[in-house]
Amino acid sequence: STALADTTRDTRISFKLIQGTVSAISAHGIAVEYARTETVSEEMYLPFDRGLKLQGVGNVKDIHQGDTVLVEYRETLSKDEQGEYTKSARMVVRVALVKRAPPPLPSDASDEEAESE
């Protein structure tokens, strides 16, 4: 019964930031590709917290694939059976739009010119 009472001390909560490019987005979460080091990039999917705050956009639907965003997420680390902090849960608390994706280039422009000659 003491294990149940001590559960609050068995978790660590921290807030982290990543900036990267949106690779996918839904009503429930966001996938961001970001530079882990100068040569290594990584993609991370993070679910949205119910109290999600947005900056630079009015709605999650205003964020698009290719946009650059700053994501703040809450990471909750929990102890496993051996008492090590190995289990983690992450939730996005804030998304700020840094830069819109460039507009797509007209893909058929050069093909049409070649066909008309």
N, C-alpha and C positions, 0 to 999 in steps of 0.2 A: 504493500500500500504506500510505502514511502516513495517508490519510484514514480507513482502518479503525481504526488505532491511536488516532486522536484523537476517536472517536465519543463517548466519555464527556464530553468537554468541549463537545460540540455539543448537549448537553441541559441544561435547567434544570428542577429539580423544586421545586415549592412546594406548600404545603398551604393550602387555602382553606375558608371556612365560608359556608354560606347557611342561612337559616331561612325556611321557607315551608310551604305547604300541599301535602300529597301529592295529586297529580292522577291518578297511576297507579303501580302497583307490581307487580313480578313476582319470581320467584325469581332473576332475573338483574340487575335494576336498579330504579331509582326515578325518577319524574318529579315534580319539585317546582316549584310556582308560587311565585315570590317577588317582593318589591318591589325593583325595580332602582333606582328613584328614588321620590319621593313620589307621582308621578302615573303612572309606568310600571311595569307588572309583566311578568315574563318567565317562561317555563316552560323548565326544563332537564331533560333526561333524562341520567342518569348510571349507568353499569354498576357493579355491586358488585365490589370487590376480593375475592380468595379469603380474605384475612385479615380480613374485615369484622367490626367490633365493634359490638354493639348496646347501647344504654342505655335502660332503662325498659321494654323488651320482651324476651321470651325468644327470639323467632323472627321472621324476616321476615314470616311469615304473620300476626303480631300487629299489623302496621302496616296501616292502612286508608286508603282514599281519604278526604280531608277532615281527617285528622290533621295537626297542626302538628309539624314535625320540624326538628331542627338537623342538617345534613348536613356532614360534613367530607370533603373530597375531595382527592386528590393530582392535581396537574396537571403533566404532563411536557411541556415545550416543546422542540421539536426544530428545528434549522436546516434551511431549505430549500436548494435548489441555489444560491441567491444569498447564502447565509450569514446570512439573517434568521431570527429565531425566529417562525415562522408556524404550524408544525404543532403541534397540541396533542392530548394524550390525557388523559382524565380518568377516575379510578376512585374510587368511594366507599370510604373506609376506616372511617367511623364514622357511625352514625345514632343520634341520641338523640331519644326521644319527648318533646316539650315539652307537648303538650296533645291529648287525644282529640277527635275530631270530635264535635259535639253529636249526640245521638240523633235519628233522623229523626222528624219530626212525623207523627202519624197523618193520612194523607191523605184517608181516606174518611169521617171522623167527621161532617163537616158535610153531606156529600152524603146519608148515610143518614138523618139527621134530616129533611132536606128531603123525601125520598121517603116517609117514614112519615106525613106530615101529610095 
